[in-house]
Amino acid sequence: MFTDDPNLFYEGDNQEEIEEIPCRHYCKIEKWLRRNGLRLNVNKTEYILFCKPGLNSSNNELNINDDTIPRVKVVSYLRVLLDYHLN
């Protein structure tokens, strides 16, 4: 069974810190999902990095273990579209 639209939120002082946090927590998340009979569908997983207007990074994917998670510029959250500048 797959989880249905889970969301994780992290904050940090810079992009490197923010991208490091999910990598550190990935094993814990995977263990919790397995314990509860769930698994993460990496093919449907994506991430967004919210930042101030005028700032953007060239990093377009997040690599965790052997999985590559693409970066997107717009997400739908509770039927509200949010772009990476929170517009």
C-alpha positions as protocol buffer text, in pm:
chain_id: "A"
residue {
  index: 1
  type: MET
  ca { x: 0 y: 0 z: 0 }
}
residue {
  index: 2
  type: PHE
  ca { x: 125 y: 349 z: -83 }
}
residue {
  index: 3
  type: THR
  ca { x: 82 y: 657 z: 131 }
}
residue {
  index: 4
  type: ASP
  ca { x: -159 y: 912 z: -10 }
}
residue {
  index: 5
  type: ASP
  ca { x: -10 y: 1260 z: -61 }
}
residue {
  index: 6
  type: PRO
  ca { x: 225 y: 1283 z: 236 }
}
residue {
  index: 7
  type: ASN
  ca { x: 408 y: 1612 z: 287 }
}
residue {
  index: 8
  type: LEU
  ca { x: 725 y: 1685 z: 478 }
}
residue {
  index: 9
  type: PHE
  ca { x: 838 y: 2038 z: 558 }
}
residue {
  index: 10
  type: TYR
  ca { x: 1191 y: 2140 z: 649 }
}
residue {
  index: 11
  type: GLU
  ca { x: 1347 y: 2478 z: 711 }
}
residue {
  index: 12
  type: GLY
  ca { x: 1705 y: 2593 z: 722 }
}
residue {
  index: 13
  type: ASP
  ca { x: 1939 y: 2885 z: 684 }
}
residue {
  index: 14
  type: ASN
  ca { x: 2067 y: 2786 z: 341 }
}
residue {
  index: 15
  type: GLN
  ca { x: 1990 y: 2547 z: 58 }
}
residue {
  index: 16
  type: GLU
  ca { x: 2263 y: 2298 z: 147 }
}
residue {
  index: 17
  type: GLU
  ca { x: 2127 y: 2263 z: 500 }
}
residue {
  index: 18
  type: ILE
  ca { x: 1772 y: 2219 z: 375 }
}
residue {
  index: 19
  type: GLU
  ca { x: 1872 y: 1951 z: 124 }
}
residue {
  index: 20
  type: GLU
  ca { x: 2080 y: 1764 z: 384 }
}
residue {
  index: 21
  type: ILE
  ca { x: 1793 y: 1725 z: 632 }
}
residue {
  index: 22
  type: PRO
  ca { x: 1571 y: 1492 z: 422 }
}
residue {
  index: 23
  type: CYS
  ca { x: 1876 y: 1282 z: 335 }
}
residue {
  index: 24
  type: ARG
  ca { x: 1948 y: 1231 z: 707 }
}
residue {
  index: 25
  type: HIS
  ca { x: 1583 y: 1148 z: 785 }
}
residue {
  index: 26
  type: TYR
  ca { x: 1517 y: 924 z: 485 }
}
residue {
  index: 27
  type: CYS
  ca { x: 1605 y: 599 z: 665 }
}
residue {
  index: 28
  type: LYS
  ca { x: 1379 y: 688 z: 959 }
}
residue {
  index: 29
  type: ILE
  ca { x: 1093 y: 773 z: 722 }
}
residue {
  index: 30
  type: GLU
  ca { x: 1138 y: 446 z: 531 }
}
residue {
  index: 31
  type: LYS
  ca { x: 1139 y: 244 z: 856 }
}
residue {
  index: 32
  type: TRP
  ca { x: 822 y: 414 z: 978 }
}
residue {
  index: 33
  type: LEU
  ca { x: 646 y: 353 z: 646 }
}
residue {
  index: 34
  type: ARG
  ca { x: 744 y: -16 z: 642 }
}
residue {
  index: 35
  type: ARG
  ca { x: 637 y: -62 z: 1005 }
}
residue {
  index: 36
  type: ASN
  ca { x: 295 y: 73 z: 910 }
}
residue {
  index: 37
  type: GLY
  ca { x: 262 y: -135 z: 594 }
}
residue {
  index: 38
  type: LEU
  ca { x: 321 y: 158 z: 361 }
}
residue {
  index: 39
  type: ARG
  ca { x: 585 y: 254 z: 109 }
}
residue {
  index: 40
  type: LEU
  ca { x: 691 y: 569 z: -68 }
}
residue {
  index: 41
  type: ASN
  ca { x: 633 y: 580 z: -442 }
}
residue {
  index: 42
  type: VAL
  ca { x: 954 y: 752 z: -546 }
}
residue {
  index: 43
  type: ASN
  ca { x: 830 y: 786 z: -905 }
}
residue {
  index: 44
  type: LYS
  ca { x: 558 y: 1023 z: -783 }
}
residue {
  index: 45
  type: THR
  ca { x: 775 y: 1207 z: -531 }
}
residue {
  index: 46
  type: GLU
  ca { x: 898 y: 1559 z: -591 }
}
residue {
  index: 47
  type: TYR
  ca { x: 1024 y: 1852 z: -387 }
}
residue {
  index: 48
  type: ILE
  ca { x: 1001 y: 2228 z: -394 }
}
residue {
  index: 49
  type: LEU
  ca { x: 1240 y: 2477 z: -238 }
}
residue {
  index: 50
  type: PHE
  ca { x: 1062 y: 2794 z: -130 }
}
residue {
  index: 51
  type: CYS
  ca { x: 1288 y: 3099 z: -147 }
}
residue {
  index: 52
  type: LYS
  ca { x: 1281 y: 3477 z: -168 }
}
residue {
  index: 53
  type: PRO
  ca { x: 1209 y: 3637 z: -506 }
}
residue {
  index: 54
  type: GLY
  ca { x: 1529 y: 3689 z: -700 }
}
residue {
  index: 55
  type: LEU
  ca { x: 1690 y: 3379 z: -548 }
}
residue {
  index: 56
  type: ASN
  ca { x: 1701 y: 3052 z: -731 }
}
residue {
  index: 57
  type: SER
  ca { x: 1938 y: 2762 z: -731 }
}
residue {
  index: 58
  type: SER
  ca { x: 2065 y: 2552 z: -1016 }
}
residue {
  index: 59
  type: ASN
  ca { x: 2016 y: 2226 z: -825 }
}
residue {
  index: 60
  type: ASN
  ca { x: 1719 y: 2055 z: -988 }
}
residue {
  index: 61
  type: GLU
  ca { x: 1713 y: 1723 z: -806 }
}
residue {
  index: 62
  type: LEU
  ca { x: 1763 y: 1574 z: -464 }
}
residue {
  index: 63
  type: ASN
  ca { x: 1956 y: 1248 z: -439 }
}
residue {
  index: 64
  type: ILE
  ca { x: 1874 y: 1025 z: -144 }
}
residue {
  index: 65
  type: ASN
  ca { x: 2043 y: 685 z: -142 }
}
residue {
  index: 66
  type: ASP
  ca { x: 1980 y: 551 z: -493 }
}
residue {
  index: 67
  type: ASP
  ca { x: 1665 y: 758 z: -548 }
}
residue {
  index: 68
  type: THR
  ca { x: 1653 y: 1084 z: -744 }
}
residue {
  index: 69
  type: ILE
  ca { x: 1375 y: 1324 z: -649 }
}
residue {
  index: 70
  type: PRO
  ca { x: 1310 y: 1602 z: -902 }
}
residue {
  index: 71
  type: ARG
  ca { x: 1266 y: 1965 z: -801 }
}
residue {
  index: 72
  type: VAL
  ca { x: 952 y: 2143 z: -918 }
}
residue {
  index: 73
  type: LYS
  ca { x: 862 y: 2512 z: -926 }
}
residue {
  index: 74
  type: VAL
  ca { x: 489 y: 2471 z: -851 }
}
residue {
  index: 75
  type: VAL
  ca { x: 304 y: 2230 z: -621 }
}
residue {
  index: 76
  type: SER
  ca { x: -60 y: 2172 z: -544 }
}
residue {
  index: 77
  type: TYR
  ca { x: -122 y: 2164 z: -169 }
}
residue {
  index: 78
  type: LEU
  ca { x: -480 y: 2117 z: -50 }
}
residue {
  index: 79
  type: ARG
  ca { x: -594 y: 2224 z: -399 }
}
residue {
  index: 80
  type: VAL
  ca { x: -397 y: 2549 z: -378 }
}
residue {
  index: 81
  type: LEU
  ca { x: -117 y: 2603 z: -629 }
}
residue {
  index: 82
  type: LEU
  ca { x: 201 y: 2737 z: -469 }
}
residue {
  index: 83
  type: ASP
  ca { x: 508 y: 2841 z: -662 }
}
residue {
  index: 84
  type: TYR
  ca { x: 858 y: 2849 z: -519 }
}
residue {
  index: 85
  type: HIS
  ca { x: 814 y: 3219 z: -422 }
}
residue {
  index: 86
  type: LEU
  ca { x: 482 y: 3138 z: -245 }
}
residue {
  index: 87
  type: ASN
  ca { x: 272 y: 3332 z: -495 }
}
